[in-house]
């Protein structure tokens, strides 16, 4: 017997590495040392920092992967993987430097996973970070045919004295909501339950909104997570007086927004200050989901919350709108104990 008979194809692995070589190379930025193929990825810490702090984050895509696999559409799921990590480390005010991925599958299909890595490279370019390396594990018997899982790891850098840690937030500060691109990568177990319970196929075309009328359900729900890195980093270096950032992921606004506050602070959200996207309304109606559960599961149209000084609200909104984001004043910081109140 040999390894191939046991279900692991070494040659397929080598083919896969060659297929992704160009995708990896196009993400390289200053600081990358060496090339693809080493036992470890090397990155030189940029000059100019007095007290550099490395900020790390890791995440996955969750059961959104099941939709990609059901629809055989793998080119954007890598963007989600990068976005979930880089948007998290961004909330510290840190600039993503490099990213690594871990892909596991039952049987390595080089073309399929090369599409995933292409998406990862696209996401890295959007975030300005290098795809420094990764690992691909072929695990026969552990995953079904055509199935794979993905995890991502990001390292960012920040000047210690400039990091956002909650202490900069003041009572009276204003919360600006930056629009999400859709569901992003949280709540997909509920999404899938609703679609399956209602008897829909991922290949169905349903009129949910004018923007989605020619798309299948899979295409709608595979819309990749918005990456906020470049415009937010530029804003942090400006005079917009950004005091806090919150990435709205699992747990929605109620769980994530209070994470950027200090002790003795809460946030009051103005429920009618932004239009809930039609896609969320459709899910709520189809699944008969209580509104509180919707807010505790999904981002409800707000992908990143930006806490700014009250004197900079109009300027900050104008800036983010000029960057192509829908931005709204959605709340304010009040006295309390790190909770969220709907007003």
N, C-alpha and C positions, 0 to 999 in steps of 0.2 A: 504494500500500500504506500501511497505518498500523500503529501499535503493536499494536492488537488482532489484526490478521491475523498479526503476528509471534509472537503467543501471550501477550502481556501486556495485561491488562485493567485500565486505570486506574480505571474506575468500580467494579470489584469491590474494588479497594484502598481506595477511599473508603468503600464500604459496610462493609468490614471494620473500618476505624477507628471508625466510628459504633457498630458492634456491640460493640466492646471498651471503649468510653468509660466505661461504668458500672463494669465490672470493675476498670479502672485506678483510678477515683476512690475506690472503697471501700478501697483499700490506703493512701491518703494518711495520713501521720502528720506530727507536728510536724517542721519542717525543710524540707518540700517547698515549692519556690517555683515559681509558674507552673502551667500546665495542659498537658494533652496537645496536641501539635501543634507544639511548638517544634523548633528544630534540635538542641537539647541539653536534657537534664534538669538542673535546678538544685536543689541541696540545701545548706542552711545547716548548718555544723558546730555541733552542740549546745554550749551554754554549760556551764561547770562543769569542764572538763578543764584540767589544768595543762600536760600534755604529750600532746596527743591524737595517736594514731597511727592512720592509716587502713590497714585490712587488706583486701585484695581477693582474690577467688577467681573462677574460671570453670570450667565443666564442662558436660557434656551428659548425655543419657540413654542413649546407646548404642543397641544393637539392640533394646532394649525397645520402641523406637518401631515396629519391624516388627510386633510383636504388637498394639499399639494400632491400627495401620493395617489389619492383617488382620481384626481384630474390629470395626473401625469404632467404637472406643470411645476417645474423646479427652479425656474430662473430668478425668482424674486424672494424665495424663502430665506436666502442668505442675507438679503438686506435686512430682514426682520432680525436675524441673529445678531448682526452688528449693531443695529439700532437699539436693541434692548440693553446692550452693554454700554455703548458709548453715551446714550442719553442718561444712564444712571450716573456714570462718573462725572458727567458734565455738571451735575447739580452741586458738586463741590467747587465748581469754577475751574476744573482741571481740563487740560487739553489732551485728548487721546493721542498716544504715541504709536502703539502697535496693538495688534489683535492676533489671537490664535484660535483655531477651531479644532473641535473633536467631532468626527463623523463616524458613526457605527452602523453597520448594515449586515444583513444575513448573507447576501451574495453581492460582491462588488460588481456594479455595473458602471464602468468608467464614464460613459456618456451622461448618465443620470447624475452622478455626483459631481462631474465637471460642471454641470449647469448650476448645482448648488454653490460650488466654489466661485463660479462667475458672479453670482449674486453677492457672495461675501466680499469679493473684490470690489464690486460696484458700491456696496455699503461703505467699505473702507475708504474709497475715494471720496464719497460724500462727506465722510467724517474727517478726512485729512490724515488718516492713520495708515500705517503699513500693515499688510498681512504678512506677519513675520514667520509663521510656520503653522503646523497643525499635526494631527494624527488621524489616520483612517484605519478603523478596526473592522475586519471581516469576521463575523461571528455566526457561522452557520448553526441553525437550530435555536438561536436566541431571538432572531428577528425573522418575520415571514418574508416571502418572496416580494421584492420591490419595496420593502420597508427599510427605513433608516431613521436614525435619531441624530440630533445635532446639538452641540453645546459650544458656547463661545466664551472667550476670556480676553479682557481688555486691560491695558495698563496706560494710565494717563499721568500727567505731571502738573503740579501747581506750585506757585510760590507760597510758602507757608503763611506769610503775613496777609496774603490776599485770598485765602480760601474762604468759601462760604460754609459756615458751620452753625447758623442759627443766631449767633450773637449779634449779627448786624441788623437783624429784623427788629423793627420798632412798632409799638402799638400805633395804629393810624396809617401804617403802610398799606398800599393798595395792591391787590392781586390782579394781574393781567393773565388771561387765558389765551394760549396759542392753540389754534385749531389742530386737531388730529387729522390724519389722512383716512380715518375709518376706525375699524375695530382695533387696529394695531395687532398685538399678539397676546391679548389676555381675554379670558372668558370664552374660549373656543369650545370647551366642553359643553357649555350651555348653548352656544350657537349650534353645534352639531346635534344636540338633543332636540332642539326646536326643529331643525331642518328634517331630521329623521322621523320625528313624531308626526309631523305634518305630511309626511309622505313625499317630500320633494327629493329630486335628484340634484347632485351638484352640477349636472349638465343642463338643468332647466334654465330657461330665460324667463324672468318674472319682471313685471313693471313695478319697480320699487321707487325709482325716481328717473327724471329725464336723463341724468348722467349715466344710469346703469341699464337703460332699456335694451341695449344691444349686447349686454354681457351675460354670461352664465353666472349662476350663483357662486361657482368656484372662483371665477375671475373677480367677482365683487368682493368676496371674503378673503381673497389672497392679495388684495391691495397691500403693498408693503408699509411697514411702520415708518412714519416720518422721522427723519434724522435732523435734529435741531442744532447740531454742534457748531457749525461755522457762523451762522448769524448770532447765536447766543454768545460765543466767545468774543466776537467783535463788539457786541453790546457791553460785555463786561469790561472791555478796555476803553470804553467811552465814558461820557459824563452822565449816563442814564441812572446812576445810583441804584443798581440792582442789588438788593439785600438778600434775596433768597430764590431758590429754584426747586421745583418739585416735578419729577417725572411721573405722570399719571399712568400707572400700570395696574397690576392686580390689586383689587381693593378699591380702585377708583379714587375719586377726589376725597371721600371721607377718610381713607387710610393713608394716602400719600401726601396730601397737602400739609397736614400738621407736622410731618417729619422735618420740614425745613424751618420750624419755629423754635423759639427759645422757651424755657420754662416761664409759666405765667402768661402765655399767649395762646389764643385760639384764632380761628378765622371764620368770618361770617361770609357765606356765599349767597349772592343774589341769584336765585334760581331762574329768574326770567331775563337775565342779562345777556344770554346768548341763545341762539336757536339750536335746539337739539337736532342733529342731522337725521334725515328721514330714515336712514338705515337702522338707527337705534329705535326709532318709533315703530318701524316695521317688525323688528325682533320682539319688542315689548308686546305688540298686538298679537302676533302669531303665537307667541309662547305664553300669553296672558301673565306676563312677569310683573310683579308689583314694582312700583317706581323706585322704592328704596333699594330693592334687590338689583335693579338696573344700575343705580349709582354705585352700589357696592361691588359690582362685577365689571362694568365697562367704564371707559374713559368719558363716554357721553359727549364726545366732540371736543374735549380739551386734552391735548396730548402733553403739554408742558405748561406749568404755572410759573409765572415770574412775579416776584414780590419786589415792588419798587417804592421809592420815596414818593409821597403824595405830590410833591412839586414837579415830578418828572413823568407823571402818568401820560399826559397828552403826547409828550415827546417820544416816550417809549412805544406807545401804540402806533404813532406815525412811522417810527423806525421799522417795527416788525411788519407793518403793512407794506412798506416799501420793499421789504425782503420777500414779499409774496405770501405772507401769513395773514389769515384772518385773526385779528387780535381784539379782545374785548375786556373791559373792566368788569371783572366777575365777583369781586369781593374785597374785604378789608380785614386787617389784623385787629383783633380786639383782645381785651383781657380775658383770661381763662386758663384752662389746663390742657393745652395741646389737643383740642377737639375741633370738629367742624360743625358749624351751625348753619342751617339753611334759613335764609331770611326772605 
